Amino acid sequence: MPPFEAKPATIKITRAILLIGLLAMPGTVLAANKSGQDTGTVMIQQDDSEARSVIQDQLEAFKSGDMARAYSHAAPNIRTIFPSVESFMQMVTRGYPMVNDPADYRFGRSIQSGGALHQEVIITDRSGRLWQAIYMLQRQPDGSLKIIGVKIDPFKGVGV
């Protein structure tokens, strides 16, 4: 008896079943290139509790007026650009008022990619407008997790 040979249609069906099963797992994200085509790379959601704790502590520090504590969560790359609490806070209040004084915020998705953890935070500003903030955090040589950047855009809703 000849060995089993899978037909191309069988291979495609098997791949589709595996992909559906993978997507059904909590926290999996498929990476796509700029054209929207699947690259085949799968990034698994990491334990994001530490990242959420860092972000929450910074947001709460902003709200309470503890600027030194808020600044303490900035990574060395940010501290190089803004070498003092005052210069950092000036940047935050001018460029990120929704972060400096949020009415509310909720944590969303997170993925590990390119050596950084990317954590989504949906922020409601004081006028009720929604913003999508993507915090990028990186483990430092001392073991701490620090914020290396934040990208903020108007919230456009949940995407697939």
Secondary structure, DSSP 4 states (H G I P E B T S, - for coil): -PPP---HHHHHHHHHHHHHHHHHSTTEEEEE-TTS-EEEEEEEPP--HHHHHHHHHHHHHHHHT-HHHHHHTB-HHHHHHS-SHHHHHHHHHHH-HHHHS-SEEEEEEEEEETTEEEEEEEEE-TTS-EEEEEEEEEE-TTS-EEEEEEEEEE------
